Amino acid sequence: MGLVLNLVAGFLLLTLLMGLVRIWYGPTSADRMLASQLFGSTGVALLLVLAEAQAMPSLRDVAITLAVLSVLAVAAFVTRVVRLDQPAAGGRQKRGNVHD
């Protein structure tokens, strides 16, 4: 069982590496935010797998903390994007992408 958990942890680390490439080369900020969400969810999964493989229940607490921080990061990103989409007082709203 330990070998299987270590293989799963290795696969999750590979997924995190691919997400890092997306953050580095991502063409838009939305791509980067989705990759950081991948970091949050995969990081939680990795911590839970390691908690089971190494019999360290304290890693479950770290996983819960990472999950909460990941949700807060997305909420901050969405709030920022919505604020950028709002028209200025008395001005006209620009159509299209935020980054046009």
Buried (B, 14 or more C-beta within 10 A) or exposed (E): EEEEBBEBBEBBEEBBEEBEEBBEEBEEEBEBBBBBBBBBBBBBBBBBBBBBBEEEEEBBEBBEEBBEEBEEBBEEBEEEEEEEEEEEEEEEEEEEEEEE
